[in-house]
Amino acid sequence: MKTPTSPQKPRTSQRTTAVGKEAAVQWTHRQAKDLPPTVLDHSEELLKPAPQDASSGMKRAAEAPSAQDYFDYQRDFFERTILFWDTLRQRANNMLEHERVGMPPLLDFKYETLLDARSFERSVNYALLRITEIDGHCWDDCVDSAKPPVIIVDPRAGHGPGIGGFKRDSEVGMAMREGHPVYFVIFFPEPALGQTLADVLHVLRRFVEEVALRHPDNPPVLYGNCQAGWALTLLSADCAGLVGPVVLNGSPLSYWAGESGVNPMRLSGGLLGGSWLAHLTADLGNGRFDGAWLAQNFENLKPEKAIWEKYAQLFSNVDSEQARFLEFERWWNGFYFLSREEILAIVENLFIGNQLEQGLFQICQGCTADLRRIGNPIVIFASYGDNITPPHQALGWIPAVYKDTEDLKQAGQRIVYLTNPHVGHLGIFVSAGVARLEHRAILESLAEIEALAPGLYEMKIDNPSGDPDCHKPTYSIRFEPRQVEDLKTDYPQEAFERVKQVSTFNEALYRAFVSPWAQALSTPWTAQMLKWLHPMRTSRYLLSETFSPWMRGVALLAEPLSKNRQPLAPHHPLIEREREAAGEVTHALGRLREGRDAASEQAFRLMFQNPVLFAGVLGMVGKEGGNGNSVRPNAD
């Protein structure tokens, strides 16, 4: 396989062509320079710094601060400190209140429940909703019956449902504004007892059948966000002819793909010894896996964003950012559970096994998923600023399933992809600019996509005006043919095969000798205790006055301050110095993270990319006492 130059980076969706190309080309060089956006930058939408007057800022910065400047800054710093801690107090209260009311989906639209799978014969914690109203307009006022329905599915990646529709400018909002009937698949905080991935897929199929019955002339469009993407590909492979195009937004299907030094998350399975740790966590949770662990993994990926920059930005711009911070954190801190069976199937088959693209994912007994069976068009939306699901993982499955472009054409399949040069992972779902341009463009182009001849295409958006709210023909779309062979990436596949071997070995040992004891010692009480002692929760709810009475004093101070607040100008010399100091801390933490990631890469190479060493270690482990024989798995 040939080493890619970051697959098709110049071929990127653009608001303006020149800017898009330049950003895409520079992306690989900015890792150590400006710390690119990530899942925790809240997609630039939530942590946007206050606007500045560049010329006046340079002038003030060149002047020495006066005594009055220091006095004003101290007053402003004190006020921002109180408002900052009051914002964290409100976040804690929101989290606890959301928990008290049962953690309902955070959708900013009125809806009705059509099917609740908890009442099915085989109970599953999923439900199908119909969006009934947007911006005061009901279903009959804004839905065009001639347009296909859209079914949006959010990921079960630790958080609750709602990221696809928790504000007006979202996937739900764009689909409704374009006249599509919109249905939303939600899930509940607690999984049903013994719930499996096969159960979930069977329920999703029933949901699709229900929507198809309601719109017999228009097969529904499936919209999958992040981890929901692989579920919808499995569903599409099983529902030939039942569904229309499937749109995969930031969805990983090739879990081993990625760039060395850029995508370290794919190595974690090997460094942690495989799936046994997820199994232990689920056992200690009394058969449930706490989604807070997945959220913590996301934050650990870029700790300079999670533990510093997110809060530094809030502190610097507390007057303008408080509402958006609280809005997003309400979703981010709502942690849902998966069943033990679900998390093990996900880790073993996807994160470590990479079974999906190989056609080895067994949905249930006698039923194995084959992505070649998907006949409906596939639209893939990825971003080069996304280090959770980089374009390698979103696109790498295509050359694994189809050996070349001719093979794809012979299969009669149409695959369209578009990329954004900079937006972070969550920005694909929550960025207002992305929703108003890229997602609107996808929805407006569904008929054109279905009319394409079989093959691989890149979707290019030319928007000379730069206005994300424009419609065709103000912006234009073209589909440029691409070659499947160009998407092939070179990564140490043999090393990941060895990770799978180690995981299988460790899981067998854990299942035989440790799991029975862990399950015997776990009770609903101990599971609940572990839930509320998780650091992702304690770091939030302990700032509520419910647990910290002194936070009432913060609330009492914040109320009059917010009413009489007179913030300093953003170009104030001491504000400029504060912002520079915060940037230096971010840069230093980024350097530490880069060192950590480099050490992880080296450890992975040492353990799994040396076949002789790997075979030797496993041979020593597998030796039988007394006879000198050893059991050695195939190192390759």
C-alpha positions as CSV (number, residue, x, y, z in Angstrom):
1,M,0.0,0.0,0.0
2,K,1.3,3.4,-0.8
3,T,1.7,6.1,1.8
4,P,-0.9,8.8,1.4
5,T,-0.3,12.5,1.5
6,S,-3.3,12.8,3.8
7,P,-6.0,11.4,1.5
8,Q,-7.3,14.1,-0.9
9,K,-6.5,17.0,1.4
10,P,-6.6,19.6,-1.4
11,R,-10.0,18.2,-2.4
12,T,-12.0,19.8,0.3
13,S,-15.4,21.4,0.8
14,Q,-14.9,25.1,0.9
15,R,-16.7,28.3,1.8
16,T,-14.2,30.0,-0.6
17,T,-12.1,27.8,-2.8
18,A,-8.7,29.5,-2.1
19,V,-9.2,29.6,1.7
20,G,-10.3,25.9,1.8
21,K,-7.3,24.7,-0.2
22,E,-4.8,26.6,1.8
23,A,-6.3,25.5,5.1
24,A,-6.3,21.8,4.0
25,V,-2.7,21.9,2.8
26,Q,-1.5,23.5,6.0
27,W,-3.4,21.1,8.3
28,T,-0.6,18.5,8.6
29,H,2.0,21.2,9.6
30,R,0.0,22.9,12.3
31,Q,0.0,20.1,14.9
32,A,2.9,21.5,16.9
33,K,2.3,25.1,16.0
34,D,-1.2,26.3,16.8
35,L,-2.9,23.2,18.4
36,P,-5.8,22.5,15.9
37,P,-9.4,22.5,17.0
38,T,-10.7,19.3,18.6
39,V,-13.7,17.8,20.2
40,L,-13.3,20.0,23.2
41,D,-13.0,23.3,21.5
42,H,-16.8,23.2,21.1
43,S,-16.4,23.8,17.4
44,E,-15.3,27.4,17.6
45,E,-19.0,28.1,18.0
46,L,-19.0,27.9,21.8
47,L,-15.7,29.3,22.8
48,K,-15.3,32.1,20.3
49,P,-13.1,34.9,21.7
50,A,-14.5,38.4,21.9
51,P,-13.9,40.6,18.8
52,Q,-10.9,42.9,18.9
53,D,-9.9,46.1,17.1
54,A,-6.5,45.1,15.9
55,S,-5.1,48.6,15.3
56,S,-6.2,50.0,18.6
57,G,-5.1,46.8,20.3
58,M,-1.5,47.2,19.0
59,K,-1.5,50.8,20.0
60,R,-2.6,50.2,23.6
61,A,-0.3,47.1,23.9
62,A,2.7,49.3,23.1
63,E,1.9,51.7,25.9
64,A,2.9,51.1,29.5
65,P,-0.2,50.4,31.6
66,S,-1.1,53.3,33.9
67,A,-2.2,53.1,37.6
68,Q,-5.8,53.5,36.4
69,D,-5.3,50.5,34.0
70,Y,-4.2,48.3,36.9
71,F,-7.1,49.4,39.1
72,D,-9.6,48.8,36.3
73,Y,-8.1,45.4,35.5
74,Q,-8.3,44.3,39.2
75,R,-11.9,45.3,39.3
76,D,-12.7,43.5,36.1
77,F,-10.6,40.4,37.1
78,F,-12.6,40.2,40.4
79,E,-15.9,40.5,38.6
80,R,-15.0,37.9,36.0
81,T,-13.8,35.5,38.7
82,I,-17.2,35.7,40.5
83,L,-19.1,35.3,37.3
84,F,-16.8,32.4,36.2
85,W,-17.4,30.4,39.4
86,D,-21.1,31.2,39.2
87,T,-21.2,29.8,35.7
88,L,-19.7,26.5,37.0
89,R,-22.2,26.5,39.8
90,Q,-25.0,26.8,37.3
91,R,-23.5,24.0,35.3
92,A,-23.5,21.8,38.3
93,N,-27.1,22.6,39.1
94,N,-28.1,21.9,35.5
95,M,-26.4,18.6,35.6
96,L,-28.1,17.6,38.8
97,E,-31.5,18.8,37.6
98,H,-31.1,16.9,34.4
99,E,-30.4,13.8,36.4
100,R,-33.5,14.4,38.6
101,V,-35.9,14.6,35.7
102,G,-34.6,11.4,34.1
103,M,-32.1,12.9,31.6
104,P,-34.6,13.4,28.7
105,P,-33.2,14.2,25.2
106,L,-32.0,17.7,24.8
107,L,-33.8,18.6,21.6
108,D,-34.8,22.2,20.9
109,F,-37.9,21.1,18.9
110,K,-41.3,19.9,19.8
111,Y,-41.8,16.2,19.1
112,E,-44.0,13.2,19.7
113,T,-43.0,9.6,20.5
114,L,-44.1,7.1,17.8
115,L,-42.5,3.9,19.0
116,D,-40.9,3.1,22.4
117,A,-38.8,0.0,22.1
118,R,-38.8,-0.5,25.9
119,S,-42.3,-1.9,25.4
120,F,-41.3,-4.4,22.7
121,E,-41.2,-8.1,23.3
122,R,-37.4,-7.8,23.3
123,S,-37.0,-4.6,25.3
124,V,-34.4,-2.1,24.1
125,N,-33.8,1.4,25.4
126,Y,-34.6,3.2,22.1
127,A,-37.5,5.3,20.9
128,L,-38.6,6.8,17.6
129,L,-39.7,10.5,17.7
130,R,-41.3,12.7,15.0
131,I,-40.3,16.3,15.0
132,T,-43.7,18.2,15.0
133,E,-42.7,21.9,15.2
134,I,-39.9,24.3,14.4
135,D,-39.8,28.0,15.0
136,G,-43.5,28.0,15.8
137,H,-44.5,26.3,12.5
138,C,-46.1,22.9,12.9
139,W,-45.6,19.8,10.7
140,D,-48.3,20.7,8.2
141,D,-46.9,24.2,7.7
142,C,-43.2,23.3,6.9
143,V,-43.2,19.7,5.6
144,D,-43.2,19.0,1.8
145,S,-44.7,15.6,1.3
146,A,-42.9,15.2,-2.0
147,K,-39.5,15.2,-0.2
148,P,-38.1,12.1,1.4
149,P,-38.2,11.8,5.2
150,V,-34.9,12.1,7.2
151,I,-34.2,9.8,10.1
152,I,-31.4,11.3,12.3
153,V,-29.6,8.9,14.7
154,D,-27.2,10.3,17.4
155,P,-24.2,8.2,18.7
156,R,-24.1,6.3,21.9
157,A,-20.6,7.4,22.8
158,G,-21.1,8.2,26.4
159,H,-23.5,11.1,26.1
160,G,-27.2,11.3,25.6
161,P,-29.1,12.0,22.4
162,G,-29.7,15.5,21.1
163,I,-26.4,16.7,19.5
164,G,-28.1,16.6,16.1
165,G,-30.9,18.9,17.2
166,F,-30.1,20.7,20.5
167,K,-30.3,24.1,18.8
168,R,-32.1,25.7,15.8
169,D,-29.1,25.7,13.5
170,S,-28.6,22.0,13.5
171,E,-29.2,18.9,11.4
172,V,-32.8,18.7,12.6
173,G,-33.3,22.4,11.9
174,M,-31.8,22.4,8.5
175,A,-33.8,19.3,7.4
176,M,-37.1,20.8,8.6
177,R,-36.3,24.2,7.0
178,E,-35.7,22.3,3.7
179,G,-39.1,20.8,4.0
180,H,-38.1,17.2,4.9
181,P,-40.3,15.3,7.4
182,V,-37.8,14.6,10.2
183,Y,-37.7,11.7,12.6
184,F,-35.2,11.4,15.5
185,V,-34.0,8.2,17.2
186,I,-33.3,8.6,20.8
187,F,-32.1,6.3,23.6
188,F,-32.6,6.3,27.3
189,P,-29.9,6.5,30.1
190,E,-30.3,2.9,31.2
191,P,-30.0,-0.1,28.8
192,A,-32.4,-3.0,29.0
193,L,-31.0,-6.0,30.9
194,G,-28.8,-8.1,28.5
195,Q,-29.4,-5.7,25.6
196,T,-27.2,-6.6,22.6
197,L,-26.1,-4.8,19.4
198,A,-28.3,-7.2,17.5
199,D,-31.3,-6.1,19.5
200,V,-30.5,-2.5,18.7
201,L,-30.1,-3.2,15.0
202,H,-33.4,-5.1,14.9
203,V,-35.2,-2.1,16.6
204,L,-33.6,0.4,14.2
205,R,-34.9,-1.7,11.3
206,R,-38.4,-1.6,12.8
207,F,-38.1,2.2,13.1
208,V,-37.1,2.5,9.5
209,E,-40.0,0.3,8.4
210,E,-42.4,2.5,10.4
211,V,-41.2,5.6,8.7
212,A,-41.2,3.9,5.3
213,L,-44.9,2.9,5.9
214,R,-45.7,6.6,6.6
215,H,-44.0,7.7,3.4
216,P,-44.5,4.9,0.9
217,D,-43.2,6.8,-2.1
218,N,-40.0,8.1,-0.6
219,P,-37.5,5.8,1.0
220,P,-36.1,7.5,4.2
221,V,-32.7,9.2,4.3
222,L,-30.6,7.9,7.1
223,Y,-28.5,10.5,8.9
224,G,-25.8,8.9,11.2
225,N,-23.6,11.0,13.6
226,C,-20.2,9.6,14.7
227,Q,-20.7,6.1,16.2
228,A,-24.3,5.9,14.9
229,G,-22.7,5.8,11.4
230,W,-21.5,2.2,11.7
231,A,-24.9,1.2,13.0
232,L,-26.6,2.7,9.9
233,T,-24.2,1.0,7.6
234,L,-25.0,-2.3,9.1
235,L,-28.7,-1.4,8.8
236,S,-28.3,-0.4,5.2
237,A,-26.6,-3.7,4.4
238,D,-29.5,-5.5,5.9
239,C,-32.3,-3.3,4.5
240,A,-31.6,-3.4,0.7
241,G,-34.2,-1.4,-1.1
242,L,-35.9,-0.1,2.0
243,V,-33.9,3.1,2.6
244,G,-32.6,6.0,0.5
245,P,-29.2,7.6,0.8
246,V,-27.2,7.2,4.1
247,V,-25.3,10.2,5.3
248,L,-22.3,9.4,7.6
249,N,-21.1,12.5,9.6
250,G,-17.7,12.0,11.3
251,S,-18.4,8.3,11.4
252,P,-15.5,5.9,11.8
253,L,-15.7,2.6,9.8
254,S,-11.9,1.9,9.5
255,Y,-10.8,1.9,13.1
256,W,-7.1,1.0,12.5
257,A,-6.5,3.8,9.9
258,G,-4.9,7.1,10.8
259,E,-1.6,9.0,10.8
260,S,1.3,8.3,13.1
261,G,1.6,11.1,15.7
262,V,-1.8,12.6,14.7
263,N,-4.4,10.0,15.7
264,P,-3.2,8.3,18.9
265,M,-6.6,7.1,20.1
266,R,-6.4,4.1,17.8
267,L,-3.4,2.8,19.8
268,S,-5.1,2.8,23.2
269,G,-6.6,-0.6,22.7
270,G,-3.2,-2.2,22.4
271,L,-1.6,-0.2,25.2
272,L,-4.4,-1.1,27.6
273,G,-4.2,-4.8,26.7
274,G,-7.4,-5.1,24.8
275,S,-11.1,-5.4,25.8
276,W,-10.7,-6.9,29.3
277,L,-10.6,-3.4,30.9
278,A,-14.0,-2.5,29.4
279,H,-15.3,-5.8,30.6
280,L,-14.0,-5.2,34.1
281,T,-15.6,-1.7,34.1
282,A,-18.9,-3.1,33.1
283,D,-18.7,-5.9,35.7
284,L,-18.0,-3.3,38.4
285,G,-21.0,-1.3,37.1
286,N,-23.3,-4.3,37.8
287,G,-23.6,-5.2,34.1
288,R,-23.5,-1.5,32.8
289,F,-20.7,0.5,31.3
290,D,-20.6,4.1,32.4
291,G,-20.5,6.5,29.5
292,A,-18.5,8.9,31.6
293,W,-15.4,6.8,30.9
294,L,-15.8,7.4,27.2
295,A,-16.2,11.2,27.8
296,Q,-13.1,11.1,29.9
297,N,-11.2,9.5,27.0
298,F,-12.3,12.3,24.7
299,E,-11.0,14.9,27.2
300,N,-7.7,13.0,27.7
301,L,-7.1,13.2,24.0
302,K,-6.5,16.9,24.1
303,P,-6.1,17.8,27.9
304,E,-4.9,21.3,27.1
305,K,-8.4,22.0,25.7
306,A,-10.3,20.1,28.4
307,I,-8.5,21.2,31.6
308,W,-7.4,24.7,30.6
309,E,-8.4,26.4,27.3
310,K,-12.1,25.7,27.6
311,Y,-12.2,27.4,31.0
312,A,-9.7,30.1,30.1
313,Q,-11.9,31.1,27.2
314,L,-14.9,31.2,29.4
315,F,-13.1,33.3,32.0
316,S,-11.8,35.8,29.4
317,N,-15.2,36.1,27.7
318,V,-17.6,35.3,30.5
319,D,-20.1,38.0,29.6
320,S,-20.7,36.7,26.0
321,E,-19.9,33.0,26.4
322,Q,-21.8,32.0,29.6
323,A,-25.1,31.1,27.9
324,R,-23.4,29.1,25.1
325,F,-21.1,27.4,27.6
326,L,-24.0,26.3,29.7
327,E,-26.0,25.1,26.7
328,F,-23.3,22.8,25.5
329,E,-22.2,21.6,28.9
330,R,-25.7,20.5,29.7
331,W,-25.4,17.9,26.9
332,W,-21.7,17.2,27.4
333,N,-22.2,16.2,31.1
334,G,-25.2,14.0,30.7
335,F,-23.6,10.5,30.8
336,Y,-25.5,7.5,29.6
337,F,-24.9,3.8,30.1
338,L,-24.3,0.9,27.7
339,S,-24.9,-2.8,28.6
340,R,-21.9,-5.1,29.1
341,E,-22.9,-7.0,26.0
342,E,-23.0,-3.8,23.9
343,I,-19.6,-2.3,25.0
344,L,-17.8,-5.7,24.6
345,A,-19.2,-6.1,21.1
346,I,-18.2,-2.6,20.1
347,V,-14.7,-2.8,21.5
348,E,-14.0,-6.3,20.3
349,N,-15.5,-6.0,16.8
350,L,-14.8,-2.3,16.0
351,F,-12.1,-0.6,18.1
352,I,-9.8,-3.6,18.4
353,G,-11.1,-6.1,15.9
354,N,-11.8,-3.7,12.9
355,Q,-14.2,-6.4,11.7
356,L,-16.6,-4.1,9.9
357,E,-14.6,-3.2,6.8
358,Q,-13.3,-6.8,6.7
359,G,-16.8,-8.2,6.4
360,L,-16.4,-10.2,9.6
361,F,-18.8,-8.3,11.9
362,Q,-21.3,-10.9,13.1
363,I,-24.6,-9.2,13.9
364,C,-26.2,-12.4,15.2
365,Q,-25.9,-16.2,14.7
366,G,-25.6,-16.9,11.0
367,C,-25.7,-13.2,9.9
368,T,-22.5,-11.4,9.1
369,A,-22.4,-7.8,7.8
370,D,-21.1,-7.3,4.3
371,L,-20.8,-3.6,3.3
372,R,-20.9,-4.7,-0.4
373,R,-24.6,-5.4,0.1
374,I,-25.3,-1.7,0.5
375,G,-27.0,-0.6,-2.6
376,N,-28.2,2.9,-1.6
377,P,-25.9,5.9,-2.1
378,I,-23.5,6.7,0.7
379,V,-22.5,10.3,1.6
380,I,-19.5,10.7,3.9
381,F,-18.8,14.0,5.6
382,A,-15.4,14.3,7.4
383,S,-13.1,17.0,8.6
384,Y,-9.3,17.4,8.7
385,G,-9.7,19.2,12.0
386,D,-11.3,16.1,13.5
387,N,-8.9,14.0,15.5
388,I,-11.6,11.7,16.8
389,T,-12.7,10.5,13.4
390,P,-10.1,11.7,10.9
391,P,-10.8,11.3,7.2
392,H,-8.6,8.2,7.2
393,Q,-11.1,6.4,9.4
394,A,-14.1,7.8,7.6
395,L,-12.9,6.8,4.1
396,G,-10.4,4.0,4.6
397,W,-13.0,1.3,4.4
398,I,-13.8,2.0,0.8
399,P,-10.5,0.5,-0.7
400,A,-10.8,-2.3,1.9
401,V,-14.3,-3.3,0.6
402,Y,-13.7,-2.4,-3.1
403,K,-10.4,-3.4,-4.6
404,D,-10.5,-0.6,-7.2
405,T,-12.7,2.0,-8.8
406,E,-13.9,-0.5,-11.4
407,D,-14.9,-2.9,-8.7
408,L,-17.0,-0.2,-7.1
409,K,-18.7,0.6,-10.4
410,Q,-19.4,-3.0,-11.1
411,A,-21.1,-3.3,-7.7
412,G,-23.4,-0.4,-8.8
413,Q,-22.6,1.7,-5.8
414,R,-22.3,5.5,-5.6
415,I,-20.2,6.9,-2.8
416,V,-19.8,10.7,-2.4
417,Y,-17.6,12.4,0.2
418,L,-17.0,15.9,1.2
419,T,-14.5,17.3,3.7
420,N,-14.1,20.4,5.8
421,P,-10.6,21.8,6.3
422,H,-10.7,22.8,9.9
423,V,-13.8,22.2,12.0
424,G,-13.5,19.9,15.0
425,H,-15.3,16.6,15.6
426,L,-18.4,18.1,17.3
427,G,-18.4,21.0,14.9
428,I,-19.6,18.6,12.2
429,F,-22.8,18.2,14.2
430,V,-23.2,21.5,16.2
431,S,-21.5,24.3,14.3
432,A,-24.1,26.7,13.0
433,G,-22.0,27.5,9.9
434,V,-21.6,23.9,9.0
435,A,-25.3,23.2,9.5
436,R,-26.3,26.1,7.3
437,L,-23.9,25.3,4.5
438,E,-22.6,21.7,4.3
439,H,-25.7,20.0,5.7
440,R,-28.1,22.2,3.7
441,A,-26.0,21.4,0.6
442,I,-26.2,17.7,1.2
443,L,-30.0,17.8,1.7
444,E,-30.4,20.0,-1.4
445,S,-28.3,17.6,-3.5
446,L,-29.9,14.3,-2.6
447,A,-31.7,13.9,-6.0
448,E,-28.5,14.7,-7.8
449,I,-26.5,12.2,-5.7
450,E,-29.1,9.4,-6.5
451,A,-28.9,10.2,-10.2
452,L,-25.1,9.8,-10.3
453,A,-23.5,7.0,-12.3
454,P,-21.9,4.3,-10.1
455,G,-18.5,5.4,-8.8
456,L,-16.6,7.5,-6.2
457,Y,-17.1,11.2,-6.2
458,E,-15.9,14.2,-4.1
459,M,-18.6,16.8,-3.5
460,K,-17.3,20.3,-3.9
461,I,-19.2,23.4,-2.7
462,D,-18.3,26.7,-4.3
463,N,-19.7,29.6,-2.3
464,P,-18.2,32.9,-3.6
465,S,-20.4,35.0,-1.3
466,G,-19.1,33.3,1.8
467,D,-22.7,33.5,3.2
468,P,-23.6,30.1,4.9
469,D,-27.3,31.0,4.7
470,C,-27.4,31.2,0.9
471,H,-29.3,28.7,-1.3
472,K,-28.8,27.5,-4.8
473,P,-27.9,29.0,-7.3
474,T,-26.0,31.5,-5.1
475,Y,-23.6,28.6,-4.4
476,S,-22.9,25.7,-6.7
477,I,-22.1,22.1,-6.2
478,R,-20.2,19.8,-8.4
479,F,-19.2,16.1,-8.1
480,E,-15.7,15.3,-9.2
481,P,-14.9,11.7,-10.0
482,R,-12.2,10.1,-7.7
483,Q,-10.2,6.9,-7.7
484,V,-10.7,4.3,-5.0
485,E,-7.0,3.5,-5.2
486,D,-6.1,7.1,-4.0
487,L,-7.9,6.5,-0.7
488,K,-5.6,3.6,0.3
489,T,-3.5,4.4,3.4
490,D,-0.4,2.8,4.7
491,Y,-0.6,1.8,8.4
492,P,1.0,-1.1,10.4
493,Q,-1.9,-3.6,9.9
494,E,0.2,-6.5,11.2
495,A,0.7,-4.7,14.4
496,F,-3.0,-4.2,14.9
497,E,-3.5,-7.9,14.2
498,R,-1.2,-8.6,17.0
499,V,-3.2,-6.3,19.3
500,K,-6.3,-8.4,18.4
501,Q,-4.4,-11.5,19.4
502,V,-3.3,-10.0,22.8
503,S,-6.9,-8.8,23.4
504,T,-8.4,-12.2,22.7
505,F,-5.8,-13.8,25.1
506,N,-6.3,-11.3,27.9
507,E,-10.1,-11.4,27.5
508,A,-10.1,-15.2,27.8
509,L,-8.0,-15.0,31.0
510,Y,-10.2,-12.3,32.5
511,R,-13.5,-14.0,31.6
512,A,-12.3,-17.3,33.2
513,F,-10.5,-16.1,36.3
514,V,-11.6,-12.6,37.2
515,S,-15.0,-11.8,35.8
516,P,-16.9,-14.2,38.1
517,W,-15.4,-12.6,41.2
518,A,-16.0,-9.0,39.9
519,Q,-19.6,-9.8,39.2
520,A,-20.1,-11.5,42.5
521,L,-18.7,-8.5,44.4
522,S,-20.8,-5.9,42.4
523,T,-24.2,-4.8,43.7
524,P,-26.6,-2.0,42.7
525,W,-25.2,0.0,45.6
526,T,-21.6,-0.4,44.7
527,A,-22.4,0.4,41.0
528,Q,-24.2,3.6,42.1
529,M,-21.4,4.6,44.4
530,L,-18.9,4.2,41.5
531,K,-21.1,6.2,39.3
532,W,-21.3,9.2,41.5
533,L,-17.6,9.1,42.5
534,H,-16.5,9.2,38.9
535,P,-14.2,12.2,38.4
536,M,-16.2,13.4,35.4
537,R,-19.2,13.9,37.7
538,T,-17.5,15.0,41.0
539,S,-15.6,17.7,39.2
540,R,-18.9,19.1,38.1
541,Y,-21.6,18.6,40.8
542,L,-19.4,19.4,43.8
543,L,-19.5,23.0,42.7
544,S,-23.3,23.1,43.3
545,E,-24.5,24.7,46.5
546,T,-26.2,21.4,47.2
547,F,-22.8,20.0,48.0
548,S,-20.8,23.2,48.7
549,P,-22.9,25.6,50.7
550,W,-20.4,28.4,50.2
551,M,-21.3,28.5,46.5
552,R,-24.5,30.4,47.6
553,G,-22.3,33.3,48.5
554,V,-20.9,33.2,44.9
555,A,-24.5,33.3,43.6
556,L,-25.4,36.3,45.8
557,L,-22.3,38.2,44.6
558,A,-22.9,37.3,40.9
559,E,-26.4,38.6,40.7
560,P,-25.7,42.3,41.3
561,L,-22.4,42.1,39.4
562,S,-24.0,40.8,36.3
563,K,-26.6,43.6,36.3
564,N,-24.1,46.4,36.8
565,R,-21.2,44.8,34.8
566,Q,-19.0,47.2,32.8
567,P,-16.4,44.9,31.2
568,L,-13.0,46.3,30.0
569,A,-12.5,46.8,26.3
570,P,-10.9,43.7,24.7
571,H,-7.9,45.7,23.6
572,H,-7.1,46.8,27.2
573,P,-3.3,46.3,27.6
574,L,-3.7,44.0,30.7
575,I,-6.4,42.0,29.0
576,E,-4.0,41.5,26.1
577,R,-1.3,40.3,28.4
578,E,-3.8,37.9,30.2
579,R,-4.7,36.5,26.8
580,E,-1.1,36.0,25.9
581,A,-0.3,34.3,29.2
582,A,-3.3,31.9,28.7
583,G,-2.0,31.1,25.3
584,E,1.4,30.3,26.7
585,V,-0.1,27.8,29.2
586,T,-2.1,26.2,26.4
587,H,1.0,25.9,24.3
588,A,3.0,24.3,27.2
589,L,0.3,21.8,28.0
590,G,0.1,21.0,24.3
591,R,3.8,20.3,24.3
592,L,3.4,17.9,27.2
593,R,0.5,16.1,25.4
594,E,2.6,15.8,22.3
595,G,5.4,14.2,24.4
596,R,2.9,11.8,25.9
597,D,1.5,10.8,22.5
598,A,5.1,10.3,21.2
599,A,5.9,8.0,24.1
600,S,2.7,6.1,23.4
601,E,3.7,5.7,19.7
602,Q,7.1,4.4,20.7
603,A,5.6,2.0,23.2
604,F,3.2,0.7,20.6
605,R,6.0,0.2,18.1
606,L,8.1,-1.6,20.6
607,M,5.3,-4.0,21.7
608,F,3.5,-4.7,18.5
609,Q,5.6,-3.7,15.5
610,N,8.5,-6.0,16.3
611,P,7.3,-9.5,15.2
612,V,10.3,-11.3,16.7
613,L,9.9,-9.7,20.1
614,F,6.1,-10.2,20.1
615,A,6.4,-13.9,19.2
616,G,9.1,-14.4,21.8
617,V,7.0,-12.9,24.6
618,L,3.9,-14.8,23.7
619,G,6.0,-17.9,23.4
620,M,7.3,-17.5,26.9
621,V,3.7,-17.0,28.2
622,G,2.4,-20.0,26.3
623,K,5.2,-22.5,27.4
624,E,3.9,-25.7,29.0
625,G,5.6,-26.7,32.2
626,G,8.2,-29.4,32.0
627,N,8.2,-30.4,28.3
628,G,9.7,-27.3,26.8
629,N,6.9,-27.0,24.2
630,S,5.5,-23.6,23.6
631,V,2.3,-22.2,22.0
632,R,3.1,-19.5,19.5
633,P,0.4,-17.6,17.6
634,N,1.2,-16.6,14.0
635,A,3.1,-13.4,14.4
636,D,1.9,-12.1,11.1
